[in-house]
C-alpha cells in the first residue's frame, strides 16, 4: 500500500480490480480546505483515459509492474515476438496489446514492455524513430500561400504527411506518439 503522495508519472495503480497507469498528476493545496491530488489515468487493458481526484494522504494500492527492454524479432500471425536482451527469453505479445506501435516498429528495434504477473500490459516506444520513405508522389511547387505537405508511406506501411521536398528512399525522423514528421535524417 502507498499513499497519494507517492504518485508519479508511470505509476500503475490497482483500482476496483483494474490496472490504471498514471499519465499526469498534480498536487493541489488550495488556500481553504484540504490538499488533493488531481490525476489523469489510462486503463491498461482498454486504453480508456479518465481524470480522477484523490484526497492527499489517501491509501492506494499500487501494482507491481516490471518494465524491461526487449528486442522486436518478428510478427507471427496477429502476434508479435520479442526477446529479452539480458537472458534471451522470448515472449509473444498479442497485436491488441502492441496497438499502434506496429506503425513504427522495425525488426531488431528495442522497445520497453511493461509486464504484470507475467502478462504484457503495454509497449513503450522511444519518443521518435528513424524510418525510410518507401513511396511518395513527386512534390509540385506552385499555387499555395504556405508550406505544403503530401502523403508518404513509411517502410512499415504507415502513411504520414511530409513536406513537398521529401523524396523516395529518404530517411525521416517520426514522432511515435502522434505519427508526425520531425525532420530529415542525414547519415
N, C-alpha and C positions, 0 to 999 in steps of 0.2 A: 504494500500500500504506500502511496505517496500522497502529497498534498498538491493543491493547485499552484502553490509557489514553485513546484518542481517542473512545471510545464515548460517545454522548449519546442521550437520548430522540429518536426520529425519524430516527436514522442508519439508512441502508439498507446491509446487508452482502450480499456475494455469497459464499455458502457452498455447496459441492457443486453448482455450476451453477444455484442458485436464489437468488432475492432474498428477504431477510428484513428486516423493519422492527423496530427496537428499540422495545419498548413501555416497559419498565422496565429499569434496570440498577443494580447496587450493587457498589462496590469493597470487597472484604473483605480485611483484613490480620489474620489470626489471630496469636495470640501465638507459636505454633510453626508452622513451615512457611512456604511462600511465599505471597505475596498472589495473589488471583484476582478475577475479575470475574464476578458472577452476573447473567445477563440473562434477560428474558422477551421472546421474539421472535415476530412474526406473519409467516407466509409470505405474501408479497404477492399471489401468484396464487390460492392455495387458501384463505387466511384461517386456516389452522391455527396455533394458538398452542403454542409449546414453551418449556421452560426449558432454558438451556444455560449451562455454566460454562466460562470461558476462563482460562488462566493469565495473570497480569499480564505485560505486555510482549510477548505473542504477536503476531506479524504477522497482520493480517487484511485481506481485500480489501473495500474499500467500493465501492458502486455510485454512479455519478453520477445523481442524481435531481433533476430540475428541478421545483420547486413554484411554481405560478403561480396568480394569481387569475383565475377565469373566471366569466362570467355564464351562468346556465342560461337557454337560449332556449325550447326546446320538445322534446317527445317525438316521435320519428319511428319508429313501429312499436315494436320492442323496444329501440331505441337512443335515446340522448339527445344533443341537440346543445347545445354550449357555445361561447361566444365569448370570446376573449382580449380584454380591455378595452384593452390597450395598443396592439395592432396590428389589431384587428378580425378576426383569423383565426378561422375556425370549426373545431371538431373534433367528431367523432362518437364517443361513448363507449358501449360495449355495456351493456346492462342488468345483466349479471353483474358488471361492474366497478363500476357505481354501487351495486348491492346495496340495503341497507336505507335508504340515503339518500333513495330515492324517496318514502319516507313523510313526509319533512319538506321537500321541495323544491317551491318555487313558481316559476313563470316569472319571469325577471329577477332571481332571487336570486343573490348572489355565493357561490361555493364555491372551495375550493382543490383543484387537481388536481395529483397527482404524476405526472411523465412520465419514463420511462427509455427511451432510444433511440427516441423517437417513439411509444412505446406508453403509453397511460394506465394507471397501476397501481392507483390508488385515489383516492377523493374524500373530502375532509375538509370537513365542515360546521362552522359556528360551534357552540360548546357548547350554545347554546339559540336557538330561533327563535320568532317570534310567529305564531300561526295562529288562524284563526277556527273556532269550533264551528259546524258546519252542522246537526247534529241531535243531540239528547239528550232523553231522557224527562224529564218534569217530576219534580223531587225531592219525595219524600213524607217529611215529618217523622214520626217515630214510634218504634216499639219497637226501639231498639238502645242499647247502652251506650256506644258510641264513635262518632266521626265516621264517617259512611258515605260510600261513593263509588258512582258509577254510570258506565256506559259512555257515551262521547260520540264522535261521528265528526267528524274534522277536515276542513277544506276539501280536503285531499289525498286523503281517503278512508280514512286510517288511524284506528283506534279506540284511544282511551286511556281511563283511569279518571280521573274528575274528582270534586270534592266535589259534594254534593247541591244547593248554591245556584247552580251554574253553569247558565245558560240558553242557548238557541239564539242564534246571532249574537254571542256573547261572544268577545272576543279573549283568548287564553291564551298563556302562555309555556311551551314544551315543551322538555325536555332531549333533545337529538338522540342522545345516547349510549345511553339506555335507554328513551326514549319516555315518561318520567314527566312528570306535570303539575307545573309550578313555581309557577304563580300567575296571577292575572288581570292583564290589561294595560289601563290606562285611558289614553285619549288626552288 
